[in-house]
Amino acid sequence: MNTASALRAVCRPALCQQAPICDFLAPRITQWRSRKRYASIAISSTSPKTEPTPEILESESIAKRRRPLSKKQQQFLDSALRVNQAGELAATLIYTHQTPPITRLHPHLRPLMHHMYSQEAGHFSTFNNMLARHRIRPTAMYPIWTAAASTLGWVTGLMGREAAMACTEAVETEIGGHYNRQVRVLLSWIKKMEDEGEEVGEEMRDLVSTLKRIRDEELEHLDEAVGEGAKDARPYELLNRVIRSGCKGAIWISERV
């Protein structure tokens, strides 16, 4: 080996170690080299002489089977989550304003009221996080629903234990049915995806599981309210009809506004 060859052999590693400095001082050069390298990799990977590995074939088949939601499906999810968040806000406010007068006259109901409020607060937090993660705006009726739910809780709380429980029964009847409808729609999407050989995302399955859990907890509140004398409220029929009609109207509006 002559002297020039020896010098080149010694200097080449040193120059390679200085690549970060080159990246900082001459980014255009390194970017060009990087693009050239990636271009050569892309060309070689698509060459007919190169056979794809089983891992690449599997990832490509999954990508082909996984399809994004349609615009209509996305709109359904946006409106559903927006309504759910508004409904859980209303539930926490109803229990907040019912609890002081009810527990003052019926101290034995304090654990039950706290239990129901805590679950509703957890539901509210869950949907707040979903709206933030998916960048879904809350309903524009937020201030009005806040005032309406607070008033409903305060009035039924002053009317007594039976009226407060009748309010819970009416609200949870509508909310439980609302969650049930959402679960049925999502399960129909999943079945269609599976029938067509598409991949069902883990987030979709988690959403269905979450909605089922929350639905069951809402229906548990309904049963507890009936057990605590909801149907003994006077006037029960009028309270039930008015509150359920109000819930239906709030759901319909929140889906659209």
trRosetta pair geometry for C-beta under 8 A, 3 or more apart (Angstrom, degrees):
i j d omega theta_ij theta_ji phi_ij phi_ji
1 5 4.8 -122 -168 88 92 127
1 6 5.4 111 132 -60 120 88
1 9 7.7 -17 -171 -8 147 142
2 5 5.2 95 56 11 72 102
2 6 7.1 -134 100 -6 38 92
3 6 5.7 -59 -152 36 32 113
3 7 6.5 32 154 -20 67 104
4 7 5.8 -54 -151 34 32 110
4 8 6.5 30 154 -18 65 105
5 8 5.8 -55 -150 36 33 110
5 9 6.4 34 153 -21 66 106
6 9 5.7 -56 -150 34 32 112
6 10 6.5 26 155 -16 65 107
7 10 5.9 -60 -150 38 32 108
7 11 6.0 20 160 -13 69 114
8 11 6.0 -62 -138 43 28 104
8 12 6.2 41 163 -40 65 103
9 12 6.3 -42 -144 13 24 114
10 13 7.6 -68 -178 32 32 97
10 14 7.3 17 144 -7 65 116
11 14 5.4 -67 -157 43 46 114
11 15 6.0 44 152 -24 79 105
12 15 5.9 -56 -150 34 30 110
12 16 6.6 31 154 -21 64 104
13 16 5.5 -55 -149 33 37 113
13 17 6.5 37 154 -22 68 101
14 17 5.7 -53 -153 31 34 111
14 18 6.9 29 150 -17 63 106
15 18 5.7 -60 -156 35 37 111
16 19 6.0 -8 -175 -36 46 108
18 21 4.7 -44 -175 38 82 118
18 22 6.1 88 126 -25 85 95
19 22 5.4 -54 -149 36 38 113
19 23 6.3 44 152 -25 69 100
19 30 7.5 112 -172 -115 85 127
20 23 5.3 -48 -149 30 36 116
20 24 6.5 31 154 -16 66 102
21 24 5.8 -57 -152 37 34 108
21 25 5.9 15 158 -5 70 113
22 25 6.1 -63 -134 48 29 98
22 26 5.5 -38 -173 46 69 101
22 29 6.9 -78 171 82 104 122
22 30 5.8 131 122 -62 97 117
23 26 7.6 -72 -109 64 10 60
23 27 6.1 43 -178 -101 55 68
23 30 4.6 -27 -105 11 68 173
24 27 7.2 1 -135 -59 13 89
26 29 4.2 9 140 19 115 119
26 30 6.5 122 99 -15 78 89
27 30 5.8 -62 -146 44 38 104
27 31 5.8 39 157 -23 73 108
28 31 5.7 -53 -143 37 28 111
28 32 6.3 31 156 -21 63 105
29 32 5.8 -56 -154 33 29 111
29 33 6.5 26 150 -16 64 106
30 33 5.5 -52 -148 38 36 112
30 34 6.1 40 151 -23 67 104
31 34 5.5 -52 -146 35 32 113
31 35 6.3 33 154 -19 66 102
32 35 5.8 -52 -148 36 31 109
32 36 6.3 31 152 -20 63 107
33 36 5.6 -55 -149 36 31 113
33 37 6.3 33 153 -22 66 105
34 37 5.7 -54 -149 34 32 111
34 38 6.3 25 156 -13 66 106
35 38 5.9 -57 -145 41 31 106
35 39 6.0 34 154 -24 66 108
36 39 5.7 -54 -147 34 29 114
36 40 6.5 28 154 -19 63 104
37 40 5.9 -56 -153 34 30 108
37 41 6.6 30 150 -18 64 104
38 41 5.5 -51 -149 35 36 113
38 42 6.3 38 153 -21 67 103
39 42 5.7 -53 -149 35 32 111
39 43 6.4 30 154 -19 65 105
40 43 5.7 -53 -146 36 33 110
40 44 6.2 28 157 -16 66 107
41 44 6.0 -59 -146 39 29 106
41 45 6.2 26 157 -20 66 109
42 45 5.9 -57 -145 35 28 108
42 46 6.5 9 161 -5 63 111
43 46 6.3 -71 -151 44 28 98
43 47 6.7 51 148 -52 63 93
44 47 5.4 -29 -155 -8 38 121
44 50 6.3 90 160 -40 69 151
45 50 6.2 -110 -142 99 30 154
46 50 7.6 56 51 54 8 121
47 50 4.7 81 68 3 92 103
52 56 4.3 -113 -174 83 107 131
52 57 5.5 127 115 -53 122 84
52 60 7.8 -7 172 -5 159 140
53 56 5.0 98 55 6 75 100
53 57 7.2 -139 97 -3 41 88
54 57 5.5 -56 -147 39 36 113
54 58 6.2 37 156 -22 69 105
55 58 5.8 -55 -149 35 30 110
55 59 6.4 26 156 -16 65 106
56 59 5.9 -56 -146 38 31 107
56 60 6.2 30 156 -18 66 108
57 60 5.8 -58 -148 38 29 110
57 61 6.4 27 156 -19 65 107
58 61 5.8 -56 -149 35 30 109
58 62 6.5 29 154 -18 65 105
59 62 5.8 -53 -149 36 33 111
59 63 6.3 35 153 -21 65 105
60 63 5.6 -53 -147 36 33 112
60 64 6.4 32 154 -20 65 104
61 64 5.7 -53 -149 35 33 111
61 65 6.4 26 154 -16 66 108
62 65 5.8 -61 -147 39 32 106
62 66 6.1 20 160 -15 69 111
62 199 5.6 44 -157 -53 77 153
63 66 6.2 -60 -139 39 27 103
65 197 5.8 -100 -129 134 111 78
65 198 4.8 165 174 -135 77 43
65 199 4.4 96 107 -19 109 88
66 198 6.4 116 -96 -173 31 86
66 199 4.1 -37 -74 55 86 115
66 201 7.0 82 -142 -63 115 89
67 193 7.7 -157 39 -123 104 98
67 198 5.6 -55 8 -138 102 136
69 73 4.1 -125 -173 93 103 124
69 74 4.9 132 109 -58 123 82
69 77 7.2 -18 -179 -2 167 136
70 73 4.7 95 52 8 78 102
70 74 7.0 -142 94 -5 40 87
71 74 5.7 -55 -148 37 31 112
71 75 6.4 33 153 -20 64 105
72 75 5.7 -53 -149 35 31 112
72 76 6.6 35 151 -22 63 103
73 76 5.6 -51 -151 32 34 114
73 77 6.5 30 153 -16 66 104
73 189 6.8 98 -131 -113 129 138
74 77 5.8 -55 -149 37 33 109
74 78 6.3 35 153 -22 66 106
75 78 5.6 -52 -145 35 32 113
75 79 6.3 24 160 -12 66 107
76 79 6.2 -63 -150 41 27 103
76 80 6.0 26 155 -21 65 112
76 185 6.8 -134 166 153 144 149
77 80 5.6 -55 -140 37 30 112
77 81 6.2 22 164 -13 66 108
77 134 7.8 -90 131 166 117 163
78 81 6.4 -62 -148 40 23 102
78 82 6.3 23 155 -20 61 112
78 134 7.7 -147 -100 128 75 127
78 136 5.0 -176 -142 -126 80 119
79 82 5.6 -56 -145 38 31 114
79 83 6.3 30 157 -19 66 106
79 254 7.8 133 -168 122 79 70
79 255 4.3 50 -179 -154 120 73
79 256 7.3 23 -130 -59 125 39
80 83 6.0 -58 -151 36 28 108
80 84 6.3 29 153 -21 64 108
80 182 5.2 119 -152 -118 134 123
80 255 7.8 23 -69 -117 41 94
81 84 5.5 -50 -143 36 34 115
81 85 6.4 36 157 -20 65 103
81 127 6.1 172 -168 -151 79 96
81 130 5.3 -125 -153 119 132 127
81 131 6.0 171 141 -76 117 78
81 134 7.2 69 73 56 169 140
81 136 5.6 80 88 80 124 166
82 85 6.0 -55 -152 34 28 109
82 86 6.6 24 153 -14 63 108
82 131 7.1 95 -91 -105 60 117
82 136 5.9 -129 -65 152 91 120
82 137 7.2 18 -109 86 122 55
82 138 6.3 149 -144 -142 87 36
82 139 5.4 119 167 -53 108 81
82 254 6.1 -170 124 161 97 95
82 255 7.2 140 77 -109 112 37
83 86 5.7 -59 -149 40 33 109
83 87 6.1 33 154 -21 68 108
83 139 7.4 71 -86 -54 47 127
83 178 7.1 -124 131 177 131 138
83 251 5.5 53 -155 -143 130 72
83 254 4.6 126 -104 105 75 122
83 255 5.5 -2 -60 -70 125 73
84 87 5.7 -56 -146 37 29 112
84 88 6.4 23 159 -14 64 107
84 123 7.8 -117 170 167 96 104
84 127 4.9 -163 112 -110 103 145
84 179 7.7 82 -108 -90 108 87
84 182 7.9 10 -64 -52 120 168
84 214 7.9 59 -158 119 121 159
85 88 6.1 -57 -147 38 29 105
85 89 6.5 36 152 -23 63 104
85 124 7.0 86 -150 -145 63 62
85 127 3.8 -163 -84 132 79 127
85 128 6.3 118 -134 -67 116 53
85 130 7.7 -149 -65 62 112 104
85 131 5.7 6 -60 -38 157 135
85 138 6.1 -104 104 -119 137 92
85 139 7.8 177 78 -4 101 93
86 89 5.6 -51 -151 32 33 116
86 90 6.6 33 152 -19 64 103
86 138 6.9 130 -67 -167 89 92
86 139 4.9 9 -70 13 138 132
86 141 7.2 43 -137 77 144 99
86 142 6.9 -123 -112 -99 98 66
86 145 5.5 17 -170 111 104 176
86 250 7.2 -156 130 160 126 107
86 254 4.8 -134 43 -135 160 151
87 90 5.7 -53 -152 34 33 111
87 91 6.4 35 151 -21 66 104
87 175 5.6 144 178 -116 138 112
87 178 7.3 -179 -77 79 165 156
87 247 8.0 57 -122 -152 104 96
87 250 7.7 130 -88 117 77 122
87 251 7.3 22 -72 -90 117 87
87 254 7.9 -166 -42 61 80 168
88 91 5.4 -46 -144 33 38 115
88 92 6.6 39 157 -19 66 100
88 120 5.9 172 -158 -172 79 78
88 123 4.3 -148 -124 111 134 105
88 124 3.9 -174 132 -79 117 71
88 126 7.9 -171 -99 50 176 90
88 127 5.8 149 25 24 142 134
89 92 6.2 -58 -154 34 29 107
89 93 6.5 22 153 -14 64 110
89 124 5.9 110 -72 -127 52 118
89 142 7.5 -17 109 -143 171 81
89 145 6.6 79 93 117 120 122
89 146 6.9 -58 149 -87 121 76
89 149 7.1 169 119 19 76 165
90 93 5.8 -63 -151 40 32 109
90 94 6.2 35 154 -24 68 105
90 145 5.6 -80 -74 170 105 105
90 146 8.0 -130 -91 -91 65 35
90 148 7.5 -24 -125 87 112 94
90 149 3.7 -159 -145 -92 74 140
90 171 7.7 -155 119 -148 116 132
90 250 7.4 51 -58 155 160 161
91 94 5.7 -51 -146 31 31 113
91 95 6.6 22 159 -10 64 106
91 120 4.1 -139 118 -145 118 136
91 123 7.4 16 63 67 143 133
91 124 7.6 -155 60 -56 101 107
91 149 7.6 -72 -30 -154 21 135
91 171 6.8 151 -99 149 87 141
91 175 7.5 27 -67 -75 127 165
92 95 6.2 -60 -150 42 30 105
92 96 6.1 38 151 -28 65 109
92 117 6.5 85 -135 -154 66 78
92 120 4.8 -177 -71 122 70 116
92 121 5.4 92 -110 -80 123 69
92 124 5.5 -22 -30 -36 136 150
93 96 5.4 -50 -143 32 33 118
93 97 6.5 15 163 -6 65 107
93 146 6.4 168 -82 -149 162 59
93 149 4.0 88 80 116 127 117
93 150 4.9 -72 172 -70 120 68
93 153 6.0 -155 130 -8 68 144
94 97 6.6 -71 -153 43 24 96
94 98 6.0 18 156 -16 65 116
94 149 5.3 -87 -52 -176 80 91
94 150 7.9 -130 -76 -87 43 26
94 152 5.8 -33 -110 94 98 104
94 153 3.8 179 -146 -77 44 108
94 156 7.8 8 -162 47 98 128
94 167 6.7 -162 -171 140 129 128
94 168 7.8 156 131 -84 135 71
94 171 6.9 -134 4 -53 176 169
95 98 5.6 -59 -134 42 32 109
95 99 5.9 45 166 -42 67 104
95 113 6.3 159 -163 -169 100 83
95 116 5.8 -167 -110 105 142 103
95 117 4.1 -172 128 -89 145 91
95 120 6.2 153 7 35 141 148
95 153 6.7 -85 -10 -130 17 132
96 99 6.4 -51 -153 13 19 114
96 117 6.9 111 -64 -130 60 127
96 150 7.6 -37 76 -116 112 78
96 153 6.5 52 61 143 65 164
97 100 7.6 -47 -162 22 35 100
97 150 5.5 119 -41 -157 148 61
97 152 8.0 118 72 77 135 52
97 153 3.3 111 64 109 108 116
97 154 4.3 -64 168 -61 130 70
97 157 5.9 -146 131 -7 72 143
98 101 7.1 -83 -169 50 41 92
98 102 5.4 19 158 -12 81 129
98 113 7.1 -150 102 -137 101 122
98 153 4.6 -101 -36 -167 83 87
98 154 7.6 -125 -68 -72 51 25
98 156 6.2 -24 -103 87 109 95
98 157 3.8 -172 -130 -79 53 108
98 164 4.8 122 -156 -139 126 122
98 167 7.4 -163 -88 68 141 142
99 102 6.0 -73 -138 46 24 106
99 103 5.6 7 178 -8 69 117
99 110 7.9 76 -163 -125 98 63
99 113 4.7 138 -114 160 94 141
99 114 7.7 83 -130 -65 135 60
99 117 6.9 -10 -62 -51 136 142
99 157 7.4 -46 13 -120 25 135
100 103 6.6 -65 -135 43 18 98
100 104 6.2 22 164 -26 59 112
100 157 7.1 57 59 170 70 146
101 104 5.8 -56 -146 31 29 116
101 105 6.8 10 164 -2 64 108
101 157 4.3 119 50 152 119 102
101 158 5.6 -71 -171 -82 176 50
102 105 6.5 -73 -156 45 27 95
102 106 5.8 -39 171 44 69 106
102 109 5.8 -72 145 92 106 143
102 113 6.4 147 89 -77 130 145
102 157 5.5 -95 -34 -144 93 86
102 160 7.9 103 -105 -173 77 29
102 161 5.9 109 -140 -96 96 69
102 164 5.3 -33 -84 2 134 172
103 106 6.5 -76 -117 73 29 65
103 107 6.0 60 -176 -112 72 44
103 109 5.8 -133 -95 78 68 91
103 110 4.5 76 -135 -84 123 82
103 113 6.0 -104 -59 29 111 151
104 107 7.7 13 -139 -70 12 73
105 160 7.5 -65 83 -133 159 71
105 161 7.1 -130 93 -44 119 101
106 109 4.4 40 115 2 110 117
106 161 5.4 58 -18 -82 152 131
107 110 5.8 -15 -171 -20 55 115
108 111 7.9 -41 174 22 47 95
109 112 5.1 -61 -161 47 64 114
109 113 5.5 62 142 -25 89 104
109 161 6.9 -175 -46 -126 159 114
109 228 7.1 81 -111 -145 115 144
110 113 6.0 -58 -142 38 28 108
110 114 6.2 26 160 -17 64 109
111 114 5.8 -59 -146 40 29 110
111 115 6.1 33 155 -25 66 107
112 115 5.6 -53 -146 33 30 113
112 116 6.4 24 158 -14 65 105
112 224 6.3 178 -157 172 119 133
112 228 7.2 141 141 -67 167 147
113 116 6.1 -55 -146 38 30 106
113 117 6.2 29 156 -17 64 110
114 117 5.8 -57 -145 40 29 110
114 118 6.1 31 157 -23 65 108
115 118 5.9 -56 -148 33 26 111
115 119 6.7 21 157 -15 61 105
116 119 6.1 -57 -152 36 31 108
116 120 6.4 27 154 -15 65 108
116 168 7.3 -32 -167 -132 158 137
116 221 5.2 96 -129 -118 112 111
116 224 7.2 -152 -72 79 119 147
117 120 5.8 -60 -149 40 32 109
117 121 6.2 33 154 -21 68 106
118 121 5.7 -52 -147 35 30 112
118 122 6.5 33 152 -19 62 104
119 122 5.6 -53 -152 34 34 113
119 123 6.5 37 150 -20 66 102
119 217 5.1 -156 -179 171 139 134
119 221 7.5 -156 74 -59 139 116
120 123 5.5 -49 -149 34 37 113
120 124 6.3 41 151 -22 66 104
121 124 5.5 -50 -147 34 33 115
121 125 6.5 35 153 -19 64 103
122 125 5.7 -53 -149 35 32 111
122 126 6.5 38 151 -24 64 103
123 126 5.6 -53 -152 31 33 116
123 127 6.6 19 157 -8 67 105
123 214 5.2 104 -117 -135 112 118
123 217 7.4 -164 -61 81 121 137
124 127 6.3 -62 -150 42 29 100
124 128 6.2 35 152 -24 65 107
125 128 5.5 -52 -145 33 32 116
125 129 6.5 32 156 -19 64 104
126 129 6.1 -61 -159 34 28 109
126 130 6.6 25 149 -18 64 107
126 210 6.6 177 180 -171 140 128
126 214 7.3 -141 66 -75 155 132
127 130 5.3 -48 -143 36 42 115
127 131 6.3 44 157 -20 69 101
128 131 6.0 -56 -150 35 29 109
128 132 6.4 24 154 -15 64 108
129 132 5.8 -57 -147 39 31 109
129 133 6.1 30 157 -21 67 109
130 133 5.8 -56 -142 37 29 109
130 134 6.2 -3 168 9 66 112
130 136 7.5 -8 126 31 79 126
131 134 6.6 -73 -139 53 23 88
131 135 7.9 61 167 -117 55 3
131 136 4.5 -98 -140 66 73 95
131 137 7.6 91 -171 -112 113 2
131 138 6.4 37 -169 -68 159 74
132 135 7.5 20 -173 -75 28 43
137 140 8.0 22 136 -57 120 73
138 142 5.4 48 129 -71 125 127
139 142 5.7 151 79 -52 78 73
139 145 7.2 59 83 -7 133 139
139 253 7.7 81 -162 119 135 83
139 254 4.3 -55 -95 -139 150 85
139 257 5.9 58 -161 95 90 76
140 257 4.9 -88 42 154 106 92
141 144 4.8 -60 -171 49 80 114
141 145 5.4 79 127 -25 95 101
141 250 7.5 -165 116 -148 150 79
141 253 5.9 60 -36 126 158 121
141 254 6.1 -102 43 -88 127 77
141 257 5.7 73 -28 98 102 124
142 145 6.1 -60 -142 39 24 105
142 146 6.3 29 157 -25 62 107
143 146 5.6 -53 -150 31 31 117
143 147 6.6 27 156 -14 65 104
144 147 5.9 -56 -152 38 33 107
144 148 6.1 28 153 -17 67 111
145 148 5.6 -55 -138 41 33 111
145 149 5.9 30 163 -18 68 108
145 250 6.2 100 -109 -149 109 124
145 254 7.5 33 -62 -78 145 121
146 149 6.3 -57 -143 38 22 104
146 150 6.3 21 158 -17 60 111
147 150 5.9 -59 -147 38 28 111
147 151 6.3 26 157 -18 64 110
148 151 5.9 -59 -150 38 28 110
148 152 6.3 28 154 -20 65 108
148 246 7.5 -169 170 -179 131 128
148 250 7.6 -166 93 -91 152 130
149 152 5.7 -52 -144 37 32 112
149 153 6.3 31 158 -17 64 107
150 153 6.0 -58 -150 38 28 109
150 154 6.3 25 155 -17 64 111
151 154 5.8 -58 -145 39 30 110
151 155 6.1 24 161 -16 67 109
152 155 6.1 -57 -141 38 26 106
152 156 6.2 12 166 -6 64 112
152 167 6.5 151 161 -150 102 134
152 243 7.2 110 -152 -118 131 101
152 246 7.8 174 -89 109 141 159
153 156 6.4 -63 -139 44 24 100
153 157 5.9 28 160 -24 62 113
153 167 7.6 156 -100 139 49 158
154 157 5.8 -59 -147 35 24 114
154 158 6.5 20 157 -15 62 107
155 158 6.0 -60 -153 37 29 107
155 159 6.4 30 150 -23 64 108
156 159 5.3 -50 -146 33 38 117
156 163 4.6 -154 -157 134 77 99
156 164 4.8 131 137 -92 100 54
156 166 7.4 -143 -151 64 124 87
156 167 4.2 19 -157 -38 171 144
156 239 7.6 103 -111 -150 110 127
157 163 8.0 -127 -47 91 13 105
157 164 5.4 57 -94 -89 50 119
159 162 7.9 -87 125 70 96 75
159 163 3.5 -16 102 47 122 165
159 164 7.2 168 67 -40 90 70
159 233 7.6 48 132 -150 124 107
160 163 5.3 91 59 15 72 102
160 164 7.0 -134 104 -6 35 93
160 233 7.8 166 80 -121 101 83
161 164 5.8 -61 -149 37 29 110
161 165 6.3 21 159 -13 66 109
161 228 6.8 -109 168 153 108 106
161 229 6.3 49 120 69 106 128
162 165 5.9 -59 -148 41 30 107
162 166 6.2 34 152 -22 65 106
162 229 4.8 -76 -103 127 85 108
162 230 6.6 146 -163 -122 63 22
162 232 4.6 -97 -129 86 134 88
162 233 3.9 176 138 -80 99 68
162 234 7.3 39 103 3 140 66
162 236 7.9 -71 156 -85 112 95
163 166 5.4 -51 -144 35 33 114
163 167 6.5 40 152 -24 63 100
163 233 4.7 120 -83 -137 51 121
163 234 8.0 -65 -70 47 94 47
163 239 6.4 -149 -142 -115 81 159
164 167 5.6 -50 -155 29 32 115
164 168 6.8 32 148 -17 63 102
165 168 5.5 -47 -149 35 39 113
165 169 6.4 43 151 -21 67 102
165 225 4.1 162 -166 -163 82 82
165 226 7.4 167 162 -61 114 22
165 228 4.8 -157 -104 88 148 103
165 229 5.8 105 55 73 155 66
165 230 3.8 -123 127 -81 99 77
165 233 7.0 -168 66 -50 84 116
166 169 5.6 -49 -147 34 34 114
166 170 6.4 32 155 -18 65 105
166 225 7.4 168 -60 165 19 118
166 230 4.5 141 -79 -166 53 79
166 231 7.3 128 -97 -73 95 28
166 233 3.8 -58 -32 2 143 155
166 236 5.8 -143 -122 -132 141 75
166 239 4.9 51 129 110 134 141
166 240 6.3 -93 -179 -66 103 80
166 243 7.8 148 132 13 84 150
167 170 6.0 -57 -149 37 29 108
167 171 6.2 23 157 -15 65 111
167 239 6.9 -82 -70 172 66 117
167 243 5.8 -172 -132 -114 65 160
168 171 6.0 -59 -142 41 28 107
168 172 5.9 16 165 -11 66 114
168 221 5.8 -117 178 155 115 103
168 222 7.0 -171 137 -100 87 45
168 224 7.8 -52 130 82 145 89
168 225 3.9 -167 89 -91 119 145
168 230 6.8 -110 61 -100 91 127
169 172 6.3 -64 -141 43 22 102
169 173 6.3 30 158 -29 61 107
169 222 5.6 88 -128 -146 58 74
169 225 4.5 -154 -56 107 81 134
169 226 5.8 95 -101 -62 124 78
169 230 4.2 99 -25 -179 137 159
169 231 7.7 45 -21 -55 176 69
169 240 7.1 -39 97 -111 109 99
170 173 5.8 -52 -151 26 27 115
170 174 7.0 16 157 -8 60 105
170 239 6.8 -140 -34 134 147 81
170 240 4.9 -172 -88 -136 115 58
170 243 3.8 82 115 91 149 125
170 244 4.8 -115 -169 -53 99 82
170 247 7.1 176 141 -10 89 134
171 174 6.3 -67 -161 40 31 103
171 175 6.0 19 153 -12 70 115
171 243 6.3 -71 -56 159 72 119
171 244 8.0 -146 -74 -87 33 58
171 247 5.9 160 -126 -81 59 139
172 175 5.5 -55 -132 46 36 108
172 176 5.5 42 164 -25 70 107
172 218 4.9 177 -146 170 94 86
172 219 6.6 154 164 -93 114 34
172 221 4.9 -168 -91 87 151 105
172 222 3.9 -152 105 -66 134 93
172 225 7.0 161 21 11 136 139
173 176 6.2 -54 -142 35 20 109
173 177 6.6 17 157 -13 57 110
173 222 6.2 113 -61 -121 64 134
173 244 6.4 -31 78 -106 121 114
174 177 5.9 -59 -150 39 29 110
174 178 6.2 33 152 -25 65 107
174 244 5.4 162 -52 -141 120 76
174 247 3.9 124 82 115 164 143
174 248 6.2 -122 -139 -58 134 70
174 251 7.2 -149 161 -27 117 137
175 178 5.4 -52 -148 33 33 116
175 179 6.5 31 155 -15 66 102
175 218 5.1 -119 106 -168 115 149
175 247 7.1 -95 -47 -167 75 137
176 179 6.0 -54 -150 37 31 107
176 180 6.4 37 150 -24 63 106
176 215 5.8 99 -142 -161 67 80
176 218 4.8 -170 -76 106 83 117
176 219 4.7 90 -119 -71 139 86
176 222 6.4 -43 -28 -27 144 143
177 180 5.4 -52 -148 33 34 118
177 181 6.6 36 154 -21 65 100
178 181 6.0 -52 -155 31 31 110
178 182 6.8 29 149 -16 63 105
178 251 6.0 -139 -107 -124 138 147
179 182 5.6 -55 -151 36 37 113
179 183 6.3 38 153 -21 69 104
179 211 5.5 177 -163 -178 97 91
179 212 7.9 154 156 -91 116 27
179 214 6.3 -151 -126 95 150 96
179 215 3.7 -168 114 -89 140 103
179 218 6.7 141 5 32 145 144
180 183 5.8 -55 -149 34 31 111
180 184 6.5 31 154 -20 65 105
180 215 6.2 120 -60 -146 65 143
181 184 5.8 -53 -149 34 32 112
181 185 6.6 32 154 -19 65 104
182 185 5.8 -55 -151 34 32 111
182 186 6.4 25 156 -13 67 108
182 211 5.6 -122 102 -159 119 150
183 186 6.0 -59 -147 41 30 107
183 187 6.1 29 157 -19 66 109
183 208 6.2 98 -137 -149 78 81
183 211 5.2 -175 -76 113 90 125
183 212 5.9 91 -113 -74 138 78
183 215 6.7 -51 -32 -25 136 156
184 187 5.8 -57 -145 39 28 110
184 188 6.5 31 155 -22 63 105
185 188 5.8 -57 -154 33 30 111
185 189 6.8 32 149 -20 64 102
186 189 5.5 -49 -153 31 38 114
186 190 6.5 37 150 -19 67 103
186 204 6.9 -180 -168 -173 108 90
186 207 6.6 -139 -143 103 156 109
186 208 5.0 -167 116 -87 136 99
186 211 7.2 126 21 34 150 152
187 190 5.5 -50 -146 36 36 113
187 191 6.3 39 154 -21 66 104
187 208 6.5 106 -67 -133 76 137
188 191 5.7 -50 -145 35 32 112
188 192 6.4 34 155 -19 63 105
189 192 5.9 -59 -152 37 30 110
189 193 6.4 31 152 -20 65 106
189 204 7.4 -116 104 -164 123 134
190 193 5.6 -53 -149 35 32 113
190 194 6.3 28 155 -15 66 107
190 200 5.4 45 -139 -124 86 141
190 204 6.5 162 -85 138 100 126
190 205 7.4 93 -113 -84 138 74
190 208 7.1 -25 -34 -47 144 154
191 194 5.8 -57 -147 39 30 108
191 195 6.2 31 155 -21 66 108
192 195 5.7 -54 -144 36 30 112
192 196 6.3 14 160 -5 65 111
193 196 6.2 -71 -149 47 25 99
193 198 4.1 -88 -163 72 80 113
193 199 7.5 -60 169 74 118 19
193 200 5.0 121 105 -78 143 88
194 197 7.7 46 -175 -70 31 21
194 198 7.3 -86 -63 54 25 72
194 200 6.4 -19 -61 -36 86 123
200 204 5.7 -106 -179 71 86 132
200 205 6.3 88 135 -48 114 101
201 204 4.8 100 67 1 86 101
201 205 7.4 -157 99 -1 50 84
202 205 5.7 -57 -153 40 39 110
202 206 6.1 41 150 -22 71 107
203 206 5.6 -53 -145 37 32 113
203 207 6.4 38 154 -25 64 103
204 207 5.7 -51 -150 30 31 113
204 208 6.8 29 153 -16 62 102
205 208 5.9 -52 -152 35 34 110
205 209 6.4 34 151 -18 65 108
206 209 5.6 -56 -148 39 33 113
206 210 6.2 35 153 -21 67 106
207 210 5.7 -54 -147 35 30 111
207 211 6.3 29 156 -17 65 106
208 211 5.9 -56 -146 38 30 109
208 212 6.4 32 155 -20 64 106
209 212 5.8 -55 -149 35 29 112
209 213 6.5 29 154 -19 64 106
210 213 5.8 -56 -150 35 31 110
210 214 6.3 24 157 -13 66 108
211 214 5.9 -57 -143 41 31 107
211 215 6.1 36 156 -23 65 108
212 215 5.7 -54 -146 36 28 114
212 216 6.4 27 157 -19 63 106
213 216 5.9 -58 -152 35 29 109
213 217 6.6 25 153 -16 64 106
214 217 5.7 -55 -149 37 34 110
214 218 6.4 36 152 -21 66 104
215 218 5.8 -56 -150 35 31 111
215 219 6.4 25 154 -14 66 107
216 219 5.8 -55 -146 40 32 109
216 220 6.4 42 149 -27 63 102
217 220 5.3 -46 -150 28 35 119
217 221 6.9 42 149 -21 62 97
218 221 5.7 -48 -159 29 37 113
218 222 6.8 42 143 -22 64 100
219 222 5.2 -42 -151 29 42 119
219 223 6.7 44 151 -18 66 99
220 223 5.8 -52 -151 35 34 110
220 224 6.4 33 151 -18 65 107
221 224 5.7 -56 -147 38 32 112
221 225 6.3 35 154 -22 66 105
222 225 5.9 -56 -151 33 28 111
222 226 6.6 26 154 -16 64 105
223 226 5.8 -54 -149 36 32 109
223 227 6.3 32 152 -18 64 109
224 227 5.6 -56 -148 39 32 113
224 228 6.4 20 155 -11 66 110
225 228 5.9 -64 -147 43 30 103
225 230 4.5 54 145 -58 90 131
226 230 4.9 -61 -96 30 44 120
226 231 6.5 31 -142 -19 78 100
229 232 4.3 -41 -173 29 92 123
229 233 7.5 120 137 -44 83 70
230 233 6.3 -28 -177 -14 44 112
230 236 7.6 103 145 -135 64 110
231 236 5.7 47 -158 -142 48 153
232 236 7.3 151 83 -70 7 127
233 236 4.5 122 72 -90 83 77
233 239 5.7 -44 121 32 138 154
235 238 4.1 40 102 23 120 115
235 239 6.3 160 87 -16 64 88
236 239 5.9 -64 -149 39 27 109
236 240 6.0 23 160 -18 66 112
237 240 5.9 -58 -145 38 27 110
237 241 6.2 22 160 -17 64 110
238 241 6.0 -58 -144 38 28 107
238 242 6.1 21 162 -15 65 112
239 242 6.2 -62 -144 40 24 105
239 243 6.0 13 166 -10 65 115
240 243 6.4 -63 -142 41 22 103
240 244 6.1 15 164 -12 62 115
241 244 6.2 -62 -143 41 23 105
241 245 6.2 22 160 -19 62 111
242 245 5.9 -59 -148 37 26 110
242 246 6.4 27 154 -20 63 108
243 246 5.6 -53 -149 35 32 113
243 247 6.5 33 153 -20 65 103
244 247 5.6 -51 -148 34 34 112
244 248 6.5 36 154 -19 65 103
245 248 5.8 -53 -149 36 32 112
245 249 6.4 31 154 -17 64 107
246 249 5.8 -57 -149 39 31 111
246 250 6.2 31 155 -20 66 107
247 250 5.7 -55 -145 37 30 110
247 251 6.3 32 156 -20 65 105
248 251 5.8 -54 -149 34 30 111
248 252 6.4 29 155 -19 64 107
249 252 5.7 -55 -146 36 32 111
249 253 6.3 25 158 -14 66 108
250 253 6.0 -57 -145 40 29 106
250 254 6.0 25 160 -17 66 113
251 254 6.0 -60 -141 40 25 107
251 255 6.4 32 158 -26 62 105
252 255 6.1 -56 -156 26 26 113
252 256 7.1 -2 156 2 58 113
253 256 6.3 -82 -160 47 33 97
253 257 5.4 -21 169 20 77 121
254 257 6.6 -71 -113 55 26 82
